[in-house]
Amino acid sequence: YLTTIHPDYAILAARIAISNLHKETTKNFSQLIRDLYNFVSLVVVNPKNGAGMISKETYDIVQANATVLDSAIIYDCDFHYNYFGFKTLERSYLLRINGHVAERPQQMITHVTVGIHGSDIEHILETYNLIS
């Protein structure tokens, strides 16, 4: 708990944790969405039939606009989180595949903006830039 000595330790810890996440996850947003769409979890929605982590609508929008969305994400913004903020995202909000975090914070933001704006790419990018 070196953060009690100096608050910069929380920033350092966050950078290390986020760097580790980046090493373990894909930088390709459209590939992540494909993986999440194809992942079937018996825990999600319907224990009998399973369910993908991503809706068909979101999947189709992302795949149709893969080049634009993949190039719009600024992964360096992940490093703006402090340790507590990042760990909160990691524990509660970032999507997982087989128990392992598969999504980066910027990908989560992009995923949410697609959910908000649907196929309106201009507004997706505007909202992403405002949030990130």
MODELLER restraints for C-alpha pairs under 7 A, 6 or more apart:
rsr = mdl.restraints
at = mdl.atoms
rsr.add(forms.Gaussian(group=physical.xy_distance, feature=features.Distance(at['CA:2:A'], at['CA:9:A']), mean=6.09, stdev=0.5))
rsr.add(forms.Gaussian(group=physical.xy_distance, feature=features.Distance(at['CA:3:A'], at['CA:9:A']), mean=5.14, stdev=0.5))
rsr.add(forms.Gaussian(group=physical.xy_distance, feature=features.Distance(at['CA:3:A'], at['CA:10:A']), mean=5.68, stdev=0.5))
rsr.add(forms.Gaussian(group=physical.xy_distance, feature=features.Distance(at['CA:10:A'], at['CA:82:A']), mean=6.00, stdev=0.5))
rsr.add(forms.Gaussian(group=physical.xy_distance, feature=features.Distance(at['CA:10:A'], at['CA:83:A']), mean=5.28, stdev=0.5))
rsr.add(forms.Gaussian(group=physical.xy_distance, feature=features.Distance(at['CA:11:A'], at['CA:82:A']), mean=5.16, stdev=0.5))
rsr.add(forms.Gaussian(group=physical.xy_distance, feature=features.Distance(at['CA:11:A'], at['CA:83:A']), mean=6.20, stdev=0.5))
rsr.add(forms.Gaussian(group=physical.xy_distance, feature=features.Distance(at['CA:13:A'], at['CA:83:A']), mean=5.90, stdev=0.5))
rsr.add(forms.Gaussian(group=physical.xy_distance, feature=features.Distance(at['CA:14:A'], at['CA:81:A']), mean=6.80, stdev=0.5))
rsr.add(forms.Gaussian(group=physical.xy_distance, feature=features.Distance(at['CA:14:A'], at['CA:82:A']), mean=5.35, stdev=0.5))
rsr.add(forms.Gaussian(group=physical.xy_distance, feature=features.Distance(at['CA:14:A'], at['CA:83:A']), mean=4.09, stdev=0.5))
rsr.add(forms.Gaussian(group=physical.xy_distance, feature=features.Distance(at['CA:14:A'], at['CA:86:A']), mean=6.67, stdev=0.5))
rsr.add(forms.Gaussian(group=physical.xy_distance, feature=features.Distance(at['CA:15:A'], at['CA:79:A']), mean=5.89, stdev=0.5))
rsr.add(forms.Gaussian(group=physical.xy_distance, feature=features.Distance(at['CA:18:A'], at['CA:79:A']), mean=6.71, stdev=0.5))
rsr.add(forms.Gaussian(group=physical.xy_distance, feature=features.Distance(at['CA:25:A'], at['CA:102:A']), mean=5.64, stdev=0.5))
rsr.add(forms.Gaussian(group=physical.xy_distance, feature=features.Distance(at['CA:25:A'], at['CA:103:A']), mean=6.81, stdev=0.5))
rsr.add(forms.Gaussian(group=physical.xy_distance, feature=features.Distance(at['CA:26:A'], at['CA:32:A']), mean=6.71, stdev=0.5))
rsr.add(forms.Gaussian(group=physical.xy_distance, feature=features.Distance(at['CA:28:A'], at['CA:70:A']), mean=6.12, stdev=0.5))
rsr.add(forms.Gaussian(group=physical.xy_distance, feature=features.Distance(at['CA:29:A'], at['CA:70:A']), mean=5.48, stdev=0.5))
rsr.add(forms.Gaussian(group=physical.xy_distance, feature=features.Distance(at['CA:29:A'], at['CA:107:A']), mean=6.30, stdev=0.5))
rsr.add(forms.Gaussian(group=physical.xy_distance, feature=features.Distance(at['CA:30:A'], at['CA:62:A']), mean=6.08, stdev=0.5))
rsr.add(forms.Gaussian(group=physical.xy_distance, feature=features.Distance(at['CA:30:A'], at['CA:63:A']), mean=6.11, stdev=0.5))
rsr.add(forms.Gaussian(group=physical.xy_distance, feature=features.Distance(at['CA:30:A'], at['CA:66:A']), mean=5.46, stdev=0.5))
rsr.add(forms.Gaussian(group=physical.xy_distance, feature=features.Distance(at['CA:30:A'], at['CA:70:A']), mean=6.55, stdev=0.5))
rsr.add(forms.Gaussian(group=physical.xy_distance, feature=features.Distance(at['CA:33:A'], at['CA:59:A']), mean=6.37, stdev=0.5))
rsr.add(forms.Gaussian(group=physical.xy_distance, feature=features.Distance(at['CA:34:A'], at['CA:59:A']), mean=6.83, stdev=0.5))
rsr.add(forms.Gaussian(group=physical.xy_distance, feature=features.Distance(at['CA:36:A'], at['CA:52:A']), mean=6.57, stdev=0.5))
rsr.add(forms.Gaussian(group=physical.xy_distance, feature=features.Distance(at['CA:36:A'], at['CA:53:A']), mean=5.31, stdev=0.5))
rsr.add(forms.Gaussian(group=physical.xy_distance, feature=features.Distance(at['CA:36:A'], at['CA:54:A']), mean=5.96, stdev=0.5))
rsr.add(forms.Gaussian(group=physical.xy_distance, feature=features.Distance(at['CA:37:A'], at['CA:52:A']), mean=4.96, stdev=0.5))
rsr.add(forms.Gaussian(group=physical.xy_distance, feature=features.Distance(at['CA:37:A'], at['CA:53:A']), mean=5.53, stdev=0.5))
rsr.add(forms.Gaussian(group=physical.xy_distance, feature=features.Distance(at['CA:37:A'], at['CA:54:A']), mean=4.73, stdev=0.5))
rsr.add(forms.Gaussian(group=physical.xy_distance, feature=features.Distance(at['CA:37:A'], at['CA:55:A']), mean=6.95, stdev=0.5))
rsr.add(forms.Gaussian(group=physical.xy_distance, feature=features.Distance(at['CA:37:A'], at['CA:59:A']), mean=6.69, stdev=0.5))
rsr.add(forms.Gaussian(group=physical.xy_distance, feature=features.Distance(at['CA:38:A'], at['CA:52:A']), mean=5.96, stdev=0.5))
rsr.add(forms.Gaussian(group=physical.xy_distance, feature=features.Distance(at['CA:39:A'], at['CA:52:A']), mean=5.44, stdev=0.5))
rsr.add(forms.Gaussian(group=physical.xy_distance, feature=features.Distance(at['CA:39:A'], at['CA:53:A']), mean=6.65, stdev=0.5))
rsr.add(forms.Gaussian(group=physical.xy_distance, feature=features.Distance(at['CA:40:A'], at['CA:50:A']), mean=5.49, stdev=0.5))
rsr.add(forms.Gaussian(group=physical.xy_distance, feature=features.Distance(at['CA:40:A'], at['CA:51:A']), mean=5.15, stdev=0.5))
rsr.add(forms.Gaussian(group=physical.xy_distance, feature=features.Distance(at['CA:40:A'], at['CA:52:A']), mean=4.87, stdev=0.5))
rsr.add(forms.Gaussian(group=physical.xy_distance, feature=features.Distance(at['CA:41:A'], at['CA:50:A']), mean=5.29, stdev=0.5))
rsr.add(forms.Gaussian(group=physical.xy_distance, feature=features.Distance(at['CA:41:A'], at['CA:51:A']), mean=5.89, stdev=0.5))
rsr.add(forms.Gaussian(group=physical.xy_distance, feature=features.Distance(at['CA:41:A'], at['CA:52:A']), mean=6.74, stdev=0.5))
rsr.add(forms.Gaussian(group=physical.xy_distance, feature=features.Distance(at['CA:42:A'], at['CA:48:A']), mean=6.92, stdev=0.5))
rsr.add(forms.Gaussian(group=physical.xy_distance, feature=features.Distance(at['CA:42:A'], at['CA:49:A']), mean=6.98, stdev=0.5))
rsr.add(forms.Gaussian(group=physical.xy_distance, feature=features.Distance(at['CA:42:A'], at['CA:50:A']), mean=4.37, stdev=0.5))
rsr.add(forms.Gaussian(group=physical.xy_distance, feature=features.Distance(at['CA:42:A'], at['CA:51:A']), mean=6.91, stdev=0.5))
rsr.add(forms.Gaussian(group=physical.xy_distance, feature=features.Distance(at['CA:44:A'], at['CA:50:A']), mean=6.53, stdev=0.5))
rsr.add(forms.Gaussian(group=physical.xy_distance, feature=features.Distance(at['CA:44:A'], at['CA:51:A']), mean=6.00, stdev=0.5))
rsr.add(forms.Gaussian(group=physical.xy_distance, feature=features.Distance(at['CA:45:A'], at['CA:51:A']), mean=6.29, stdev=0.5))
rsr.add(forms.Gaussian(group=physical.xy_distance, feature=features.Distance(at['CA:58:A'], at['CA:114:A']), mean=6.74, stdev=0.5))
rsr.add(forms.Gaussian(group=physical.xy_distance, feature=features.Distance(at['CA:58:A'], at['CA:115:A']), mean=6.67, stdev=0.5))
rsr.add(forms.Gaussian(group=physical.xy_distance, feature=features.Distance(at['CA:61:A'], at['CA:119:A']), mean=5.83, stdev=0.5))
rsr.add(forms.Gaussian(group=physical.xy_distance, feature=features.Distance(at['CA:73:A'], at['CA:106:A']), mean=6.59, stdev=0.5))
rsr.add(forms.Gaussian(group=physical.xy_distance, feature=features.Distance(at['CA:75:A'], at['CA:106:A']), mean=6.17, stdev=0.5))
rsr.add(forms.Gaussian(group=physical.xy_distance, feature=features.Distance(at['CA:77:A'], at['CA:132:A']), mean=6.54, stdev=0.5))
rsr.add(forms.Gaussian(group=physical.xy_distance, feature=features.Distance(at['CA:78:A'], at['CA:105:A']), mean=5.99, stdev=0.5))
rsr.add(forms.Gaussian(group=physical.xy_distance, feature=features.Distance(at['CA:78:A'], at['CA:106:A']), mean=6.27, stdev=0.5))
rsr.add(forms.Gaussian(group=physical.xy_distance, feature=features.Distance(at['CA:94:A'], at['CA:101:A']), mean=6.43, stdev=0.5))
rsr.add(forms.Gaussian(group=physical.xy_distance, feature=features.Distance(at['CA:94:A'], at['CA:103:A']), mean=5.52, stdev=0.5))
rsr.add(forms.Gaussian(group=physical.xy_distance, feature=features.Distance(at['CA:94:A'], at['CA:104:A']), mean=6.88, stdev=0.5))
rsr.add(forms.Gaussian(group=physical.xy_distance, feature=features.Distance(at['CA:94:A'], at['CA:105:A']), mean=6.95, stdev=0.5))
rsr.add(forms.Gaussian(group=physical.xy_distance, feature=features.Distance(at['CA:94:A'], at['CA:108:A']), mean=6.52, stdev=0.5))
rsr.add(forms.Gaussian(group=physical.xy_distance, feature=features.Distance(at['CA:95:A'], at['CA:101:A']), mean=5.93, stdev=0.5))
rsr.add(forms.Gaussian(group=physical.xy_distance, feature=features.Distance(at['CA:95:A'], at['CA:102:A']), mean=5.97, stdev=0.5))
rsr.add(forms.Gaussian(group=physical.xy_distance, feature=features.Distance(at['CA:95:A'], at['CA:103:A']), mean=5.55, stdev=0.5))
rsr.add(forms.Gaussian(group=physical.xy_distance, feature=features.Distance(at['CA:96:A'], at['CA:102:A']), mean=5.03, stdev=0.5))
rsr.add(forms.Gaussian(group=physical.xy_distance, feature=features.Distance(at['CA:96:A'], at['CA:103:A']), mean=6.97, stdev=0.5))
rsr.add(forms.Gaussian(group=physical.xy_distance, feature=features.Distance(at['CA:106:A'], at['CA:132:A']), mean=6.94, stdev=0.5))
rsr.add(forms.Gaussian(group=physical.xy_distance, feature=features.Distance(at['CA:109:A'], at['CA:128:A']), mean=6.47, stdev=0.5))
rsr.add(forms.Gaussian(group=physical.xy_distance, feature=features.Distance(at['CA:110:A'], at['CA:128:A']), mean=5.98, stdev=0.5))
rsr.add(forms.Gaussian(group=physical.xy_distance, feature=features.Distance(at['CA:113:A'], at['CA:124:A']), mean=5.30, stdev=0.5))
rsr.add(forms.Gaussian(group=physical.xy_distance, feature=features.Distance(at['CA:113:A'], at['CA:127:A']), mean=6.44, stdev=0.5))
rsr.add(forms.Gaussian(group=physical.xy_distance, feature=features.Distance(at['CA:113:A'], at['CA:128:A']), mean=6.30, stdev=0.5))
rsr.add(forms.Gaussian(group=physical.xy_distance, feature=features.Distance(at['CA:114:A'], at['CA:124:A']), mean=5.89, stdev=0.5))
rsr.add(forms.Gaussian(group=physical.xy_distance, feature=features.Distance(at['CA:117:A'], at['CA:123:A']), mean=6.48, stdev=0.5))
rsr.add(forms.Gaussian(group=physical.xy_distance, feature=features.Distance(at['CA:117:A'], at['CA:124:A']), mean=5.88, stdev=0.5))
